[in-house]
Amino acid sequence: MAQDSRPLAHPDRRRAPGDESRSGETDVDTPGPVRLVLELAVFGGGAAAFFAAGFRRTAITFLVALAVYHLAAYDRIWWLLHH
């Protein structure tokens, strides 16, 4: 039996069940709140890495862009929190 070598952590292979913005091909159904925490952890970790590397202005810009995106996508955030 051949085993699928695609990593489970690949973003295209994780989705919240019923998420209309995704194709539906997934290895792991991720509850919406967990998906949101993962996204914030990854992007927040990126900002923290910029900050730790001394790129404070880049880190702040990255966090502002992240906040603006989440404010603009409030309907998606609401959906993730309830699914």
C-alpha positions in Angstrom: 0.0 0.0 0.0 1.5 3.3 -1.1 1.6 6.0 1.6 0.8 9.6 0.8 4.0 11.6 1.3 2.4 15.0 1.5 2.9 16.6 4.9 -0.3 17.1 7.0 0.9 20.6 8.0 0.8 21.9 4.4 -1.8 24.7 4.5 -3.6 23.4 1.4 -4.3 20.1 3.2 -6.0 21.6 6.3 -9.3 23.2 6.4 -12.3 23.8 8.6 -15.2 21.6 7.5 -17.7 23.5 5.3 -15.2 26.3 4.5 -16.4 27.5 1.2 -13.1 29.2 0.5 -11.3 25.9 0.2 -11.4 23.1 -2.4 -12.6 20.4 0.0 -9.6 18.2 -0.6 -8.1 17.8 2.9 -6.3 15.3 5.0 -7.3 16.8 8.4 -10.6 18.5 9.2 -9.7 21.3 11.5 -12.3 23.0 13.6 -12.7 26.7 12.8 -11.4 28.1 16.2 -8.3 25.8 15.9 -7.7 26.9 12.4 -7.9 30.6 13.5 -5.4 29.9 16.4 -3.1 28.2 14.0 -3.2 31.1 11.5 -2.6 33.6 14.3 0.3 31.5 15.7 2.0 31.2 12.4 1.7 34.9 11.4 2.2 36.1 14.9 5.3 34.0 15.1 6.5 35.6 11.8 6.1 39.0 13.3 7.9 37.9 16.5 10.8 36.5 14.4 11.1 39.9 12.6 11.1 41.7 15.9 13.7 39.3 17.4 15.9 39.8 14.4 15.9 43.6 14.9 13.4 44.4 12.2 11.0 46.1 14.5 9.4 48.4 11.9 8.8 45.3 9.6 7.3 43.4 12.6 4.9 46.2 13.4 3.9 46.6 9.7 3.3 42.9 9.5 1.1 43.0 12.6 -0.8 46.0 11.4 -1.4 44.2 8.0 -2.6 41.1 9.9 -5.0 43.1 12.0 -6.3 45.0 9.0 -6.9 41.7 7.1 -8.7 40.2 10.1 -10.9 43.3 10.5 -11.7 43.3 6.8 -12.5 39.6 6.8 -14.7 39.8 9.9 -17.3 37.6 8.3 -14.7 34.8 7.8 -13.5 35.2 11.4 -17.1 35.0 12.7 -17.6 31.9 10.5 -14.4 30.2 11.8 -15.4 30.9 15.4 -18.8 29.2 15.0 -17.7 26.1 13.0 
